[in-house]
Amino acid sequence: MNKLEIQQGLTGDSEHTVPRATKIGYGVSELGTMACEMLLRLYLLIFYTDYIGLKPQLAGYAVAIAVIWDAVTDPVMGIISDVTHSRWGRRRPYILIGSLFLAFSIIILFSDPGETGQTGKFLYLLMAYILVNTAMTVVTVPHFALARNVTFDPNERVEVFGWRLFFGNIGFFAGTVLPGIFLLFYYTGPDVSNKILAHHRAAQALGVMIVAASATTFLATKNIDKGRASYTISGPEDLFAFLRSALQNKAFITLFLAYSMAMVGISLNSSLSLYFYRYRLALPEKNIQFILAAFVIIFSLSIAGWVFIARKYGKKKPAILASFMLGLILSFTYPFIPPGKTIPALFCVLITGSLVGSITLIESLAADTIDLDELLCGINREGLYFGFWKMGIKFSRAAALILTGHLLHAIGYIPNQVQSPGVGFNLALIYGPGVGVFILLGSLILCFMPLTNERHRRIQSLLIRKRAKRNKNVTVA
């Protein structure tokens, strides 16, 4: 191996070491998991409150408890993927096996538990959702951590996360639209059992999609997941020591807090979307599906623009500006959209969708903050860090779900009925400024994240030298 080849290996020069097909293949798994995620975000609460008949407060608690369980297991799953060694790699086996588990459990979740009373329905939702979230952890944490192995170059990382987000948006579209398609064309009418069956069929279709997408990623990434575990865990004391050390990475923790705060707002937005469009704006179902599809399309198209902006202006400042603008727009537009009007709602989602695409910058920044940890510790712990990252997202979702259930109850929401003007306006306040304040707080926290482009370049330069010393046994031709 010559000196140029060694340097390319250290820097992750994608033109020489990472084919674009690998980057694309890496991102495909997100299609299945995001389709599942959107099915859960948009339809789970309303499925159990309006069709299964579970009280909103109980549904909110059941989902939140399951999400908290999921969040706690994320760092553990990250460490497991860090220390795994197999002929198929450290992380790839979990992506494939977990997808089978996830497909099976999502079908169970969107099934009719029967006439079991409020307690029985609560327990069914709780246990089924714990199964789904455990399977989601097994797939998504190793997949997220695998991104840092694709390339070392910070600009190329934006592209890698861009592909991940692109396929996530296709999954976003599938998870959003499929239940609507079944509702519109296959199971119409007032019978609730037909609506339950429509969601069950959608879950079956998404289960196939989840397995196919994860299998594609498993095959496409076989050449980037060959490394051995860089550390071992000999007992609980080692586990807690590693968790404590991760909390000392100021850049990561600040980014983690900013993103988690914003995700409370985004999750609250997702949970209330159908309530807002159906019960506040009173739009026909086909118009709602059109608005949701338009959001996904503009979201997807905006990713290329954010990748270009990151290459030209960096990641941190554009991410702060985009999230701040998003919070303001949500706060000052949605409460004033007149009921029955599709065009103003469509205009708002086109603007907000283009700003939400900036998420790819924040996720790429997360990978950059882990470079500092490797420089200081000399080991690769991306599984641990991305496990923490996923944990923050899920705690945010749990908080949003608890808020959703309590807020719906507090404003007097009654399932499957036309809501009073007061209830509708309160829905708009929650959906607008109630969401926007969390995103604005996230943008303010992000301002204190200490990792700049210049500092990151210095960190990577030192890291290259440190890696070169570890690899000094490589023969230079």
Secondary structure, 3 states (H helix, E strand, C coil): CCHHHHHHHHHCCHHHHCCHHHHHHHHHHHHHHHHHHHHHHHHHHHHHHHHHCCCHHHHHHHHHHHHHHHHHHHHHHHHHHHHCCCCCCCCHHHHHHHHHHHHHHHHHHCCCCCCCHHHHHHHHHHHHHHHHHHHHHHHHHHHHHHHHHHCCCHHHHHHHHHHHHHHHHHHHHHHHHHHHHHHHHCCCCCCHHHHHHHHHHHHHHHHHHHHHHHHHHHHHCCCCCCCCCCCCCCCHHHHHHHHHHHCCCHHHHHHHHHHHHHHHHHHHHHHHHHHHHHHHCCCCHHHHHHHHHHHHHHHHHHHHHHHHHHHHHCCHHHHHHHHHHHHHHHHHHHHHCCCCCHHHHHHHHHHHHHHHCCHHHHHHHHHHHHHHHHHHHCCCCHHHHHHHHHHHHHHHHHHHHHHHHHHHHHCCCCCCCCCCHHHHHHHHHHHHHHHHHHHHHHHHHHCCCCCCHHHHHHHHHHHHHHHHHHCCCCCCC
